[in-house]
Amino acid sequence: MQLEVLEQYTKMFIAARKDNVILKIISGTRNFEEQKNIWNKKWKKISKSSKDSTEIALNIMAYSSMPSTSRHHWGTDIDINSLAINYYRSPYGKKVYSWLQNNAEKFGFKQVYTDKTLNNRTGYKEEKWHWSYVPLSNKYLQDYVKSVNFDHINGFTGFEVAKKIDVINNYVKGINF
């Protein structure tokens, strides 16, 4: 995780604690190999019931990024408290999410994967747990779009689908901003 992100998260953690909300980073920076392992495990599991590469990739990409396309590579994005949708439906999970919605932006964090039906964004399903440190991630997104092309997205099972589903425009850029 980038130092600036950690410093701002720490300030947010302290503020949340004062409001009796406990924030815990459950996932932060992931390198290519870590993302590849997540991807390939899911590919192997889903490919038992489907042989269509595009279908498998889209199924995985409901919540997981292709290696080389994850915002977690940048050290600016964190997953908070739980990856389980039901957690955020529980009374305490609702309290955590409400606190984040009302306060995270004061510390530079924003939920990038919001409800797609509310803002016509593309890509991943809503992730109430995924928060991005905007002062840095916006810069990295601009750099990514300028410098990465489909030739750079390879080295994992199913990488050839990236161009077909236009992962850069539909997923990397498919955020709420």
Secondary structure by P-SEA (a helix, b strand, c coil): ccaaaaaaaaaaaaaaaaacbbbbbccccccaaaaaaaaaaaaaaaaaccccaaaaaaaaacccccccccccccccbbbcccccccccccaaaaaaaaaaaaccccccccccccccccccccccccccccccccccaaaaaaaaaaccccccccccccccccccccccccccccccc
